[in-house]
Amino acid sequence: MIREMKEQFTEEILTEAIKRYDINNDTVRLLGGYER
């Protein structure tokens, strides 16, 4: 993933997404990315 994009995905954003979408925190994992 492009460094600038990766830096935008902070723990705070992850925490907010988990709360908003009622996601089980135990199932969240980093998948990595694909670039051309």
All heavy atoms as a GROMACS GRO file, in nm:
protein
  305
    1MET      N    1   0.085  -0.117   0.000
    1MET     CA    2   0.000   0.000   0.000
    1MET      C    3   0.090   0.123   0.000
    1MET      O    4   0.195   0.124   0.062
    1MET     CB    5  -0.090  -0.002   0.123
    1MET     CG    6  -0.189   0.113   0.128
    1MET     SD    7  -0.294   0.117   0.275
    1MET     CE    8  -0.384  -0.034   0.260
    2ILE      N    9   0.047   0.225  -0.066
    2ILE     CA   10   0.122   0.351  -0.069
    2ILE      C   11   0.132   0.405   0.072
    2ILE      O   12   0.033   0.409   0.146
    2ILE     CB   13   0.054   0.453  -0.162
    2ILE    CG1   14   0.051   0.397  -0.305
    2ILE    CG2   15   0.123   0.588  -0.158
    2ILE    CD1   16  -0.033   0.478  -0.401
    3ARG      N   17   0.251   0.447   0.112
    3ARG     CA   18   0.277   0.491   0.249
    3ARG      C   19   0.180   0.599   0.294
    3ARG      O   20   0.127   0.593   0.405
    3ARG     CB   21   0.420   0.542   0.263
    3ARG     CG   22   0.455   0.583   0.406
    3ARG     CD   23   0.600   0.629   0.420
    3ARG     NE   24   0.639   0.732   0.327
    3ARG     CZ   25   0.621   0.863   0.346
    3ARG    NH1   26   0.564   0.906   0.455
    3ARG    NH2   27   0.659   0.950   0.256
    4GLU      N   28   0.154   0.698   0.210
    4GLU     CA   29   0.066   0.807   0.246
    4GLU      C   30  -0.076   0.758   0.276
    4GLU      O   31  -0.144   0.807   0.365
    4GLU     CB   32   0.061   0.915   0.138
    4GLU     CG   33   0.190   0.991   0.124
    4GLU     CD   34   0.294   0.922   0.036
    4GLU    OE1   35   0.263   0.817  -0.024
    4GLU    OE2   36   0.406   0.973   0.029
    5MET      N   37  -0.121   0.660   0.199
    5MET     CA   38  -0.254   0.604   0.222
    5MET      C   39  -0.256   0.522   0.350
    5MET      O   40  -0.350   0.529   0.429
    5MET     CB   41  -0.296   0.518   0.104
    5MET     CG   42  -0.325   0.597  -0.022
    5MET     SD   43  -0.368   0.491  -0.160
    5MET     CE   44  -0.524   0.426  -0.105
    6LYS      N   45  -0.152   0.443   0.371
    6LYS     CA   46  -0.144   0.358   0.490
    6LYS      C   47  -0.145   0.442   0.616
    6LYS      O   48  -0.207   0.404   0.716
    6LYS     CB   49  -0.019   0.272   0.484
    6LYS     CG   50  -0.012   0.168   0.592
    6LYS     CD   51   0.106   0.077   0.572
    6LYS     CE   52   0.108  -0.032   0.676
    6LYS     NZ   53   0.215  -0.126   0.654
    7GLU      N   54  -0.080   0.559   0.613
    7GLU     CA   55  -0.075   0.646   0.730
    7GLU      C   56  -0.211   0.703   0.766
    7GLU      O   57  -0.232   0.743   0.880
    7GLU     CB   58   0.025   0.759   0.706
    7GLU     CG   59   0.168   0.712   0.705
    7GLU     CD   60   0.267   0.819   0.662
    7GLU    OE1   61   0.224   0.929   0.622
    7GLU    OE2   62   0.388   0.792   0.669
    8GLN      N   63  -0.305   0.706   0.674
    8GLN     CA   64  -0.438   0.759   0.701
    8GLN      C   65  -0.525   0.661   0.779
    8GLN      O   66  -0.622   0.701   0.842
    8GLN     CB   67  -0.507   0.796   0.570
    8GLN     CG   68  -0.443   0.912   0.500
    8GLN     CD   69  -0.512   0.943   0.369
    8GLN    OE1   70  -0.623   0.899   0.342
    8GLN    NE2   71  -0.446   1.019   0.286
    9PHE      N   72  -0.492   0.534   0.777
    9PHE     CA   73  -0.571   0.433   0.845
    9PHE      C   74  -0.515   0.411   0.984
    9PHE      O   75  -0.437   0.319   1.009
    9PHE     CB   76  -0.574   0.303   0.764
    9PHE     CG   77  -0.647   0.320   0.634
    9PHE    CD1   78  -0.578   0.345   0.517
    9PHE    CD2   79  -0.785   0.315   0.631
    9PHE    CE1   80  -0.646   0.363   0.398
    9PHE    CE2   81  -0.854   0.333   0.512
    9PHE     CZ   82  -0.785   0.357   0.396
   10THR      N   83  -0.556   0.496   1.077
   10THR     CA   84  -0.504   0.493   1.214
   10THR      C   85  -0.586   0.400   1.302
   10THR      O   86  -0.694   0.354   1.264
   10THR     CB   87  -0.508   0.634   1.274
   10THR    OG1   88  -0.646   0.675   1.282
   10THR    CG2   89  -0.430   0.733   1.191
   11GLU      N   90  -0.535   0.374   1.422
   11GLU     CA   91  -0.608   0.294   1.519
   11GLU      C   92  -0.740   0.359   1.556
   11GLU      O   93  -0.839   0.290   1.581
   11GLU     CB   94  -0.522   0.273   1.645
   11GLU     CG   95  -0.408   0.177   1.627
   11GLU     CD   96  -0.454   0.035   1.598
   11GLU    OE1   97  -0.553  -0.011   1.660
   11GLU    OE2   98  -0.394  -0.030   1.512
   12GLU      N   99  -0.743   0.492   1.559
   12GLU     CA  100  -0.868   0.562   1.591
   12GLU      C  101  -0.975   0.535   1.486
   12GLU      O  102  -1.092   0.515   1.519
   12GLU     CB  103  -0.844   0.713   1.605
   12GLU     CG  104  -0.766   0.750   1.729
   12GLU     CD  105  -0.642   0.831   1.696
   12GLU    OE1  106  -0.615   0.852   1.577
   12GLU    OE2  107  -0.574   0.872   1.790
   13ILE      N  108  -0.936   0.534   1.360
   13ILE     CA  109  -1.031   0.505   1.253
   13ILE      C  110  -1.079   0.360   1.263
   13ILE      O  111  -1.198   0.332   1.248
   13ILE     CB  112  -0.969   0.534   1.115
   13ILE    CG1  113  -0.949   0.684   1.100
   13ILE    CG2  114  -1.055   0.478   1.003
   13ILE    CD1  115  -0.875   0.725   0.975
   14LEU      N  116  -0.988   0.269   1.291
   14LEU     CA  117  -1.025   0.129   1.307
   14LEU      C  118  -1.124   0.112   1.423
   14LEU      O  119  -1.226   0.045   1.409
   14LEU     CB  120  -0.901   0.044   1.331
   14LEU     CG  121  -0.927  -0.104   1.360
   14LEU    CD1  122  -0.998  -0.171   1.244
   14LEU    CD2  123  -0.796  -0.174   1.392
   15THR      N  124  -1.095   0.176   1.535
   15THR     CA  125  -1.184   0.168   1.651
   15THR      C  126  -1.322   0.224   1.619
   15THR      O  127  -1.424   0.165   1.656
   15THR     CB  128  -1.121   0.245   1.770
   15THR    OG1  129  -0.994   0.188   1.799
   15THR    CG2  130  -1.210   0.237   1.893
   16GLU      N  131  -1.327   0.335   1.549
   16GLU     CA  132  -1.456   0.395   1.512
   16GLU      C  133  -1.534   0.304   1.417
   16GLU      O  134  -1.655   0.288   1.432
   16GLU     CB  135  -1.433   0.532   1.448
   16GLU     CG  136  -1.559   0.606   1.416
   16GLU     CD  137  -1.643   0.643   1.536
   16GLU    OE1  138  -1.588   0.660   1.647
   16GLU    OE2  139  -1.766   0.656   1.520
   17ALA      N  140  -1.467   0.244   1.322
   17ALA     CA  141  -1.534   0.153   1.228
   17ALA      C  142  -1.590   0.032   1.301
   17ALA      O  143  -1.702  -0.012   1.273
   17ALA     CB  144  -1.438   0.109   1.118
   18ILE      N  145  -1.515  -0.020   1.396
   18ILE     CA  146  -1.561  -0.135   1.474
   18ILE      C  147  -1.687  -0.100   1.551
   18ILE      O  148  -1.782  -0.177   1.556
   18ILE     CB  149  -1.448  -0.183   1.570
   18ILE    CG1  150  -1.339  -0.251   1.487
   18ILE    CG2  151  -1.502  -0.277   1.677
   18ILE    CD1  152  -1.213  -0.281   1.565
   19LYS      N  153  -1.690   0.021   1.610
   19LYS     CA  154  -1.809   0.065   1.684
   19LYS      C  155  -1.928   0.088   1.591
   19LYS      O  156  -2.039   0.043   1.618
   19LYS     CB  157  -1.780   0.194   1.761
   19LYS     CG  158  -1.693   0.173   1.883
   19LYS     CD  159  -1.684   0.295   1.973
   19LYS     CE  160  -1.666   0.424   1.902
   19LYS     NZ  161  -1.637   0.539   1.989
   20ARG      N  162  -1.904   0.160   1.482
   20ARG     CA  163  -2.015   0.197   1.391
   20ARG      C  164  -2.081   0.077   1.325
   20ARG      O  165  -2.201   0.074   1.304
   20ARG     CB  166  -1.966   0.290   1.281
   20ARG     CG  167  -1.942   0.430   1.327
   20ARG     CD  168  -1.910   0.517   1.209
   20ARG     NE  169  -1.871   0.650   1.254
   20ARG     CZ  170  -1.868   0.756   1.176
   20ARG    NH1  171  -1.902   0.745   1.049
   20ARG    NH2  172  -1.831   0.872   1.223
   21TYR      N  173  -2.000  -0.021   1.286
   21TYR     CA  174  -2.052  -0.133   1.211
   21TYR      C  175  -2.066  -0.261   1.294
   21TYR      O  176  -2.089  -0.369   1.240
   21TYR     CB  177  -1.966  -0.158   1.087
   21TYR     CG  178  -1.967  -0.038   0.995
   21TYR    CD1  179  -1.858   0.048   0.989
   21TYR    CD2  180  -2.078  -0.009   0.918
   21TYR    CE1  181  -1.859   0.161   0.906
   21TYR    CE2  182  -2.080   0.103   0.835
   21TYR     CZ  183  -1.970   0.186   0.830
   21TYR     OH  184  -1.973   0.296   0.748
   22ASP      N  185  -2.051  -0.246   1.427
   22ASP     CA  186  -2.068  -0.359   1.519
   22ASP      C  187  -1.986  -0.480   1.474
   22ASP      O  188  -2.038  -0.591   1.460
   22ASP     CB  189  -2.217  -0.394   1.531
   22ASP     CG  190  -2.244  -0.483   1.650
   22ASP    OD1  191  -2.170  -0.473   1.750
   22ASP    OD2  192  -2.338  -0.563   1.643
   23ILE      N  193  -1.859  -0.457   1.452
   23ILE     CA  194  -1.766  -0.561   1.407
   23ILE      C  195  -1.702  -0.626   1.529
   23ILE      O  196  -1.666  -0.559   1.625
   23ILE     CB  197  -1.657  -0.501   1.317
   23ILE    CG1  198  -1.720  -0.439   1.192
   23ILE    CG2  199  -1.553  -0.605   1.279
   23ILE    CD1  200  -1.623  -0.357   1.109
   24ASN      N  201  -1.686  -0.757   1.524
   24ASN     CA  202  -1.615  -0.828   1.629
   24ASN      C  203  -1.466  -0.800   1.614
   24ASN      O  204  -1.405  -0.838   1.514
   24ASN     CB  205  -1.644  -0.978   1.619
   24ASN     CG  206  -1.577  -1.057   1.728
   24ASN    OD1  207  -1.487  -1.010   1.797
   24ASN    ND2  208  -1.621  -1.180   1.744
   25ASN      N  209  -1.408  -0.736   1.712
   25ASN     CA  210  -1.267  -0.696   1.706
   25ASN      C  211  -1.173  -0.815   1.687
   25ASN      O  212  -1.066  -0.802   1.630
   25ASN     CB  213  -1.229  -0.618   1.833
   25ASN     CG  214  -1.098  -0.547   1.821
   25ASN    OD1  215  -1.052  -0.516   1.712
   25ASN    ND2  216  -1.037  -0.521   1.933
   26ASP      N  217  -1.213  -0.933   1.733
   26ASP     CA  218  -1.129  -1.052   1.720
   26ASP      C  219  -1.115  -1.099   1.575
   26ASP      O  220  -1.025  -1.176   1.543
   26ASP     CB  221  -1.184  -1.166   1.804
   26ASP     CG  222  -1.179  -1.134   1.953
   26ASP    OD1  223  -1.092  -1.055   1.994
   26ASP    OD2  224  -1.264  -1.188   2.026
   27THR      N  225  -1.206  -1.054   1.487
   27THR     CA  226  -1.202  -1.100   1.348
   27THR      C  227  -1.131  -1.002   1.256
   27THR      O  228  -1.114  -1.030   1.138
   27THR     CB  229  -1.345  -1.123   1.295
   27THR    OG1  230  -1.415  -1.000   1.297
   27THR    CG2  231  -1.419  -1.227   1.377
   28VAL      N  232  -1.087  -0.887   1.309
   28VAL     CA  233  -1.021  -0.785   1.228
   28VAL      C  234  -0.873  -0.821   1.212
   28VAL      O  235  -0.805  -0.852   1.308
   28VAL     CB  236  -1.035  -0.645   1.292
   28VAL    CG1  237  -0.957  -0.542   1.214
   28VAL    CG2  238  -1.181  -0.606   1.302
   29ARG      N  239  -0.827  -0.817   1.086
   29ARG     CA  240  -0.684  -0.843   1.061
   29ARG      C  241  -0.640  -0.768   0.937
   29ARG      O  242  -0.720  -0.741   0.846
   29ARG     CB  243  -0.656  -0.991   1.046
   29ARG     CG  244  -0.725  -1.056   0.931
   29ARG     CD  245  -0.705  -1.206   0.937
   29ARG     NE  246  -0.796  -1.272   0.847
   29ARG     CZ  247  -0.761  -1.320   0.728
   29ARG    NH1  248  -0.637  -1.312   0.688
   29ARG    NH2  249  -0.849  -1.378   0.650
   30LEU      N  250  -0.515  -0.733   0.932
   30LEU     CA  251  -0.457  -0.664   0.818
   30LEU      C  252  -0.437  -0.763   0.705
   30LEU      O  253  -0.374  -0.867   0.722
   30LEU     CB  254  -0.324  -0.600   0.857
   30LEU     CG  255  -0.249  -0.525   0.747
   30LEU    CD1  256  -0.332  -0.405   0.700
   30LEU    CD2  257  -0.115  -0.479   0.797
   31LEU      N  258  -0.490  -0.730   0.589
   31LEU     CA  259  -0.478  -0.819   0.475
   31LEU      C  260  -0.360  -0.786   0.385
   31LEU      O  261  -0.317  -0.866   0.305
   31LEU     CB  262  -0.607  -0.814   0.389
   31LEU     CG  263  -0.732  -0.864   0.457
   31LEU    CD1  264  -0.851  -0.847   0.364
   31LEU    CD2  265  -0.717  -1.009   0.498
   32GLY      N  266  -0.309  -0.664   0.397
   32GLY     CA  267  -0.204  -0.622   0.307
   32GLY      C  268  -0.266  -0.558   0.184
   32GLY      O  269  -0.385  -0.533   0.180
   33GLY      N  270  -0.186  -0.536   0.085
   33GLY     CA  271  -0.240  -0.468  -0.032
   33GLY      C  272  -0.179  -0.520  -0.160
   33GLY      O  273  -0.088  -0.601  -0.161
   34TYR      N  274  -0.232  -0.470  -0.268
   34TYR     CA  275  -0.183  -0.507  -0.399
   34TYR      C  276  -0.158  -0.379  -0.477
   34TYR      O  277  -0.243  -0.290  -0.480
   34TYR     CB  278  -0.287  -0.591  -0.474
   34TYR     CG  279  -0.246  -0.624  -0.614
   34TYR    CD1  280  -0.154  -0.724  -0.641
   34TYR    CD2  281  -0.299  -0.552  -0.721
   34TYR    CE1  282  -0.117  -0.750  -0.771
   34TYR    CE2  283  -0.261  -0.579  -0.851
   34TYR     CZ  284  -0.169  -0.680  -0.875
   34TYR     OH  285  -0.131  -0.706  -1.002
   35GLU      N  286  -0.040  -0.367  -0.533
   35GLU     CA  287  -0.007  -0.249  -0.613
   35GLU      C  288   0.046  -0.294  -0.747
   35GLU      O  289   0.112  -0.396  -0.758
   35GLU     CB  290   0.099  -0.165  -0.543
   35GLU     CG  291   0.049  -0.100  -0.417
   35GLU     CD  292   0.156  -0.016  -0.352
   35GLU    OE1  293   0.242   0.035  -0.424
   35GLU    OE2  294   0.152  -0.001  -0.230
   36ARG      N  295   0.019  -0.212  -0.846
   36ARG     CA  296   0.074  -0.238  -0.979
   36ARG      C  297   0.179  -0.140  -1.009
   36ARG      O  298   0.184  -0.032  -0.967
   36ARG     CB  299  -0.036  -0.225  -1.084
   36ARG     CG  300  -0.128  -0.341  -1.081
   36ARG     CD  301  -0.226  -0.325  -1.189
   36ARG     NE  302  -0.222  -0.450  -1.264
   36ARG     CZ  303  -0.281  -0.467  -1.378
   36ARG    NH1  304  -0.348  -0.370  -1.434
   36ARG    NH2  305  -0.276  -0.580  -1.439
   0.00000   0.00000   0.00000
